[in-house]
Amino acid sequence: MSLPESFQFTKEFEVGSFQVHPNGNIRMACLADLLQEIAWRHADSADFGRNLLETKQMWVLSRLEIKVEKFPKWGDRLQLFTGGRGAEKLFAFREFMVWDQDQQVVARAMSSWLLLHTETKRIQKPELVLPSELFDPRNAPAWQPEKLAVGGELSAQEEIQVRQSDLDLYHHVNNTSYIRWVENFLAEVSFFPKQISINYLSECLSGDQVILSLFEKDAEKFIEGKVGDKSVFVARVR
C-alpha cells in the first residue's frame, strides 16, 4: 500500500475516554503515547527496535516537537503515519503525521533519536543498525527539533516526585511522562498548549524529586525540570 508523503508505516487508533481532558480533547501526553507506540511498532517491524537489546543497544529520544492543528476528541478514529527522515551526525530523525477519519491532518511531529549502548551509555552511530532505505545517512530533514535554551521571567514553580507509573521498560522516566508533567503544571495556570518542543537532557529515576520551573517570554513559555542542580529536560510551549 502506498502511503502519503513517503511515510513508511501506518496504524489506526481510536481516542479513548481515558485519554482526554474534561473538555473532551485528547491530552498532549496521550497523543505522544500514540506517537511512541507507532515508532516502536515500525522499528520492530524492520528489526531495529526491541531486538537491539540483544546487542546491548537502545534508542533514546533526544528531542521532540509536536504541532497540533486540531485536537482529536473522545471516540475519534485516527490514522497515524511515521517514517525515517534521514540521519545527521549522531541523530536519527523520525517524522509523524496524524489524520482524522476524514483524512485531514490534525497533527504533525518530528523527533530526533540517539543510539546508546545499554551498559556504557556511549552514543553510537545510528547507521550501524538502521536500514539505509528508511534512514538515508546522506539526507537530513529541513525540519529538525531545536536545541532549546530557557528564557524569560520565572513565574511559577512546583516540586514533584517520580512515581512508579512514570517509568518505562528501562526503569527511567518515560518520555511521555515529562509531557504529562508539563501539561499538568500548565493546567494550573489555565494554559493548554497546541505546540510543544522538548529536549530530554538526562535520565530521571524512581524517587527523584523534580523541580519544575515556568518561565515566560512574550508569547512563549518555557518549562525546565531539574533534579538538584541537574537539568533533566527543557520544554517550550505555544
N, C-alpha and C positions, 0 to 999 in steps of 0.2 A: 504494500500500500504506500502510495506517495504521500508524504507529509508536507505541510506548508513550510515555507521559509527554510528549507533544508534541515528541519529538525529530524531527529533520528529515532525517537521513541515517544510513545504516547500512552496515556492511561486515563480512564474515566473515573470520576469520583462524584459522590453526592454529598452536599453540605448537610451535616447532621445537627440536631438540636443542641448537642454538647459543644459545638464549635463556634457558636455565635454569641455576640454581645446581647444584652437585653433589648437592643433595638432591632435585632434580627440579622444584622450584618456579620459576616464571618470575621473572627478575630484575626489580626495580622499574624499572630503566632501560629494559629491553626492553618492559615494559608501557607506559612513557612513549613509547617509539618508536611503538607502535601508535596511541596517542592522537594523536601528532603527525601520523602518516600519514593518519588519517581526517579530522583537521582540515583538512589540505591538500586531500584529495580533495573534501570538502564545499565548501571555499572555491572550488576550481577549477570545480566543477560549477555554481556560481552566479555566476561571473565576479567574484569578489573575492579571488582567490588570486594565482597567479604572474603573471597578466596585469597586475597593478598595477605591475610593473616597467617597463611601457611608459610609465607616467606618473611614474616615479621615486618610487614609493611601496612600502613593505613593512610587513609585520606583524612585530612584536617581542613575544615572550611576556614579560610582566612578572611575573606571579605564577601559581603552580600549586599545587593541593592535591589529593593522591591519597589515597583511603581504600580499603584492601583488606579485604574481608570474608573471602575465602578465596583463596589463591594458586592460580591455574591451574597445571597441570603439563604436562610434555612430552607432546605429542600431543592435548591438549585442543582442542576446537573452540570458538572464541569468536565471539560476535556483539557488535560494538561499535556504539554509538549516539552521535550527537552532535547538538548544535543550538545556535543562538544563544540567549542568555538576556538580551537587552537591552543597554543601554549606560548609563553614568553618567559625566558629565563627559568625561574623555578615555579612559576604559576601555570596551572592548567585552568582553562575557562569553560564554564558551563552556563548556557542560557536557558531560560524557561519562558513559556507563553501559556496563558490560561484563556480558554474560550468558555463562554456560557452556552446554553442549549441552542442559542440562535447563531452560533459560530461567530459571535462578536468578541473581540479581545477585551477582557476585563482587567488583566494584569500582565505585567512582564517583569522579569528578574534576570539579573546577571550575577554570577558568582565566580570567585577565584579560589582554587584549592592548592594545598601543598601535600606532597607525598612524604611521609615520615617513616623512619624505622621505629618500630614499636618500643624497642628497648633503649637505644641510644638517643632517640628523638632527633636524630640528624635528618636534615632535609635532603631528599634525593631528587634526581631529575625525573620529571613526570613521564618523559618519553620512554623510560625503562619499562613501563608497564602499559602504557596507553596505545591502543591501535591507531596507527597514523592516519587511517581513513576517517577516524572520528575526531582526532585531536591533532591536526597537522601542526607540527612544531615550527613550520615556516610562516604560519599565519596566526595573528593575534587580533582580537576584535577591536573595533574602534571604541565600542562601549566597554569600559573596564571599571569595576568598582574602585572608588577613590581611596587613597590613604587619607584618613581624617585627622584633624587637629582640633582640639576643643577651643572654642572661642565664646566670648560674651560674658555676661554677668551671672554669677551664681545666684539662683533664685529659690532653690529647694534642695533638701537632702533627705535621704531615707536609708535606714540600715536594714538589711535582710540577711537571713541565714540560709545557706544552701541546704536543701532537703533532699531526701532520697528520690522524690518524684522529679527532681531537676536533672538527674543523672542519665547518661547514655550507657551503651554496652561496654564502654571503656572506663566506666566509673568517673567520667568527667561530666561537667555540666553540659547538657545538650545545647547545640547552637540555638535551637528554637526557644529554650528556656530563657536565654538572655532577652529575646524579643518579647516574651511574655512579661518579664520584669519591667521592661521599658513601657509596654502597654499599660500595665497596672499602675506604674508610677505616674505616667502622664494622665491617666484617667482621673487621678485625684485632683488634677487642675483642669479637668474637663477638656482635655485635648486628645483628639483621636486622629493620628496621622494617616495620610494616604501614601506617603513615601517614607521609606526608611533605608538608610545606609548604615552598615555596621561593620566594624573591624574587630575581629577576635584576636586579642593580643597575648593572652596567657591562659593556662588552664585554671579551672575552678574545681574544687573538690568538696565532698560532703563535709558539712560542718563549718566551712569558711564563712566568715562574716564579711558581707559585701556592702560597701557604702556607695549608694547611687547619688550622683550629684547632677542637678539640672542647671544648664547654662543657657541663657537666651541672648540671641544676637539677631536683631532685625526680625525677619520672618522665619528664621531658623532656630531650632532648639537642639542642643547637644546634651547627651546623657553619657556620663563616664561612670564606669564601675571599677572600684578599687578594693583590693584586699590588702590592708595595711598601706604600704607605700607603693604597692604594685598595681599598675593599671591592667585590668583584665579584659575590658572592652570599651570601645567608644562608639556611640551611635549618633547619627544626625537624622532628624525627622522634619517633615514638612507637611 
